[in-house]
Amino acid sequence: MADQTHAPMSRRSLFKMIGMAAGSAAMYQAMTDLGFAGESGYSGPVNLQGDPKGASVLILGAGLAGLTAALEMSRAGYKVQVLEYQHKAGGRNISIRGGDTVNELGGFTQHCQFDPGFYINPGPMRIPYHHIALLDYCKRLNVVLEPISIINYNAMIHNTKAFGGKAAYLWASTRALATCQRARVRCSAALGGARHERGIESFLIGVCNGRYFGSGMQLAPMALPDDGRFEVISIDAESKLAFPGAMNRLYTGRHVGTPGVAHFSCDAITMQLVDGRARRVFLLDVDGEPLGGLPLEVTLVPGALTMRAPLPPTSF
Ligand SMILES: Cc1cc2nc3c(=O)[nH]c(=O)nc-3n(C[C@H](O)[C@H](O)[C@H](O)COP(=O)(O)OP(=O)(O)OC[C@H]3O[C@@H](n4cnc5c(N)ncnc54)[C@H](O)[C@@H]3O)c2cc1C
């Protein structure tokens, strides 16, 4: 008789347990880490090959999967029929408007009495930016999309001046932390004509010619705008959970010299990702402007800017 206590656990039960113990965000992260909710590898319309002459196909279910299969197979020349159990197509994708009647699991009947123009999507409502194939189908089939806003500007945290501006930056950093990934970057840096190649594994790399940014963070406390060189700071951490600790020390510059923080100087640097998986999350930010991603080449142009600043106090 099979030993029930040591029966292999299914993926579904594992994810369910993670979801119940730590919430849906942790479950989704686990699915991503295990390769079940990763970024789409879709690179363009599918091109079905074969010899469909005279072949008929019966597809069960008119959800996203069934309708996509039906569309592509009929384009390839198959005779396609779709059988749907419900009274309308769409599967879990459903919008309910005033006047609609919905029979819930369990037998309850709901009569929707929304005013005209109002609706609810009780199933899926968001298309993540990396669902590239779905977005491509929406574009090709002229499906109208609406932006979904999850930001509440009435919340204190979105007041850019709150807590001396730190709250907004900490909030932005926390959001960035949720999506960021450690990336392996190949750097070629030169200083006074001598060039060095190095590999960096990091959550964040700053190429700085000044000390402060944001609300007073000192990413490179040793950086001077007029010394003819950049200070490069890379912040790594064992895990994302350790990263906020390093971020917190940025306000005093105490992060420099701590484990995981690397520093070197240069007057020119090129950087490129070693593996392209971080392409969408390891992005460039130049003084708050999102300017795409790597590869990047930064070169110092001596004397290009004239600076007006008070003279240092003279000593008597
Ligand atoms: C509450 C909720 C929120 C969600 N939110 C999101 C979101 O925000 N973003 C996102 O990307 N995804 C979301 N999803 C997931 C998304 O809805 C599904 O991944 C997607 O709709 C699955 O499509 P499908 O065609 O595989 O299945 P379904 O949409 O379930 O379609 C299956 C169809 O087959 C029919 N059928 C089943 N058996 C038979 C049969 N024997 N004969 C005939 N017909 C049959 C069913 O009636 C149904 O119409 C959400 C899901 C739910 C439930």
The ligand as an SDF file (V2000), in Angstrom:
LIG
                    3D

 53 58  0  0  0  0  0  0  0  0999 V2000
  -10.3640   36.0270   -9.8710 C   0  0  0  0  0  0  0  0  0  0  0  0
   -9.2890   35.8880  -10.9370 C   0  0  0  0  0  0  0  0  0  0  0  0
   -8.4480   36.9490  -11.1860 C   0  0  0  0  0  0  0  0  0  0  0  0
   -7.4480   36.8340  -12.1720 C   0  0  0  0  0  0  0  0  0  0  0  0
   -6.6680   37.9260  -12.4110 N   0  0  0  0  0  0  0  0  0  0  0  0
   -5.7840   37.8950  -13.4240 C   0  0  0  0  0  0  0  0  0  0  0  0
   -5.1120   39.0850  -13.7980 C   0  0  0  0  0  0  0  0  0  0  0  0
   -5.3260   40.1650  -13.2430 O   0  0  0  0  0  0  0  0  0  0  0  0
   -4.1950   39.0040  -14.8180 N   0  0  0  0  0  0  0  0  0  0  0  0
   -3.9720   37.8200  -15.4800 C   0  0  0  0  0  0  0  0  0  0  0  0
   -3.1400   37.8080  -16.3920 O   0  0  0  0  0  0  0  0  0  0  0  0
   -4.6320   36.6730  -15.1500 N   0  0  0  0  0  0  0  0  0  0  0  0
   -5.5270   36.6800  -14.1530 C   0  0  0  0  0  0  0  0  0  0  0  0
   -6.2450   35.5510  -13.8580 N   0  0  0  0  0  0  0  0  0  0  0  0
   -5.9350   34.3080  -14.5890 C   0  0  0  0  0  0  0  0  0  0  0  0
   -6.6460   34.2840  -15.9580 C   0  0  0  0  0  0  0  0  0  0  0  0
   -8.0090   34.4940  -15.7960 O   0  0  0  0  0  0  0  0  0  0  0  0
   -6.4450   32.9160  -16.5960 C   0  0  0  0  0  0  0  0  0  0  0  0
   -5.0740   32.5980  -16.6380 O   0  0  0  0  0  0  0  0  0  0  0  0
   -6.9960   32.8220  -17.9940 C   0  0  0  0  0  0  0  0  0  0  0  0
   -8.2680   33.4180  -18.1140 O   0  0  0  0  0  0  0  0  0  0  0  0
   -7.0610   31.3390  -18.3630 C   0  0  0  0  0  0  0  0  0  0  0  0
   -7.5980   31.1850  -19.6730 O   0  0  0  0  0  0  0  0  0  0  0  0
   -7.9600   29.7430  -20.1730 P   0  0  0  0  0  0  0  0  0  0  0  0
   -8.4850   29.8660  -21.5690 O   0  0  0  0  0  0  0  0  0  0  0  0
   -6.8150   28.8180  -19.9690 O   0  0  0  0  0  0  0  0  0  0  0  0
   -9.0940   29.1940  -19.1870 O   0  0  0  0  0  0  0  0  0  0  0  0
  -10.6010   29.7740  -18.9190 P   0  0  0  0  0  0  0  0  0  0  0  0
  -10.6740   31.2570  -19.0220 O   0  0  0  0  0  0  0  0  0  0  0  0
  -11.0180   29.1620  -17.6250 O   0  0  0  0  0  0  0  0  0  0  0  0
  -11.4350   29.1630  -20.0870 O   0  0  0  0  0  0  0  0  0  0  0  0
  -11.8400   27.8120  -20.1200 C   0  0  0  0  0  0  0  0  0  0  0  0
  -13.1780   27.7330  -20.8550 C   0  0  0  0  0  0  0  0  0  0  0  0
  -13.4620   26.3770  -21.1320 O   0  0  0  0  0  0  0  0  0  0  0  0
  -14.8330   26.1230  -20.8440 C   0  0  0  0  0  0  0  0  0  0  0  0
  -14.9030   24.6790  -20.6030 N   0  0  0  0  0  0  0  0  0  0  0  0
  -14.3000   23.9830  -19.6200 C   0  0  0  0  0  0  0  0  0  0  0  0
  -14.5560   22.6820  -19.7880 N   0  0  0  0  0  0  0  0  0  0  0  0
  -15.3030   22.5550  -20.9230 C   0  0  0  0  0  0  0  0  0  0  0  0
  -15.8680   21.4510  -21.6130 C   0  0  0  0  0  0  0  0  0  0  0  0
  -15.6680   20.1960  -21.1910 N   0  0  0  0  0  0  0  0  0  0  0  0
  -16.5650   21.6940  -22.7120 N   0  0  0  0  0  0  0  0  0  0  0  0
  -16.7580   22.9490  -23.1690 C   0  0  0  0  0  0  0  0  0  0  0  0
  -16.2440   24.0370  -22.5600 N   0  0  0  0  0  0  0  0  0  0  0  0
  -15.5370   23.8220  -21.4450 C   0  0  0  0  0  0  0  0  0  0  0  0
  -15.1410   26.9860  -19.6660 C   0  0  0  0  0  0  0  0  0  0  0  0
  -16.5300   27.2400  -19.5590 O   0  0  0  0  0  0  0  0  0  0  0  0
  -14.3210   28.2630  -20.0170 C   0  0  0  0  0  0  0  0  0  0  0  0
  -15.1170   29.1620  -20.7840 O   0  0  0  0  0  0  0  0  0  0  0  0
   -7.2630   35.6160  -12.8950 C   0  0  0  0  0  0  0  0  0  0  0  0
   -8.1180   34.5510  -12.6300 C   0  0  0  0  0  0  0  0  0  0  0  0
   -9.1400   34.6700  -11.6870 C   0  0  0  0  0  0  0  0  0  0  0  0
  -10.0750   33.5030  -11.4590 C   0  0  0  0  0  0  0  0  0  0  0  0
  1  2  1  0
  2  3  1  0
  2 52  2  0
  3  4  2  0
  4  5  1  0
  4 50  1  0
  5  6  2  0
  6  7  1  0
  6 13  1  0
  7  8  2  0
  7  9  1  0
  9 10  1  0
 10 11  2  0
 10 12  1  0
 12 13  2  0
 13 14  1  0
 14 15  1  0
 14 50  1  0
 15 16  1  0
 16 17  1  0
 16 18  1  0
 18 19  1  0
 18 20  1  0
 20 21  1  0
 20 22  1  0
 22 23  1  0
 23 24  1  0
 24 25  2  0
 24 26  1  0
 24 27  1  0
 27 28  1  0
 28 29  2  0
 28 30  1  0
 28 31  1  0
 31 32  1  0
 32 33  1  0
 33 34  1  0
 33 48  1  0
 34 35  1  0
 35 36  1  0
 35 46  1  0
 36 37  1  0
 36 45  1  0
 37 38  2  0
 38 39  1  0
 39 40  1  0
 39 45  2  0
 40 41  1  0
 40 42  2  0
 42 43  1  0
 43 44  2  0
 44 45  1  0
 46 47  1  0
 46 48  1  0
 48 49  1  0
 50 51  2  0
 51 52  1  0
 52 53  1  0
M  END
$$$$
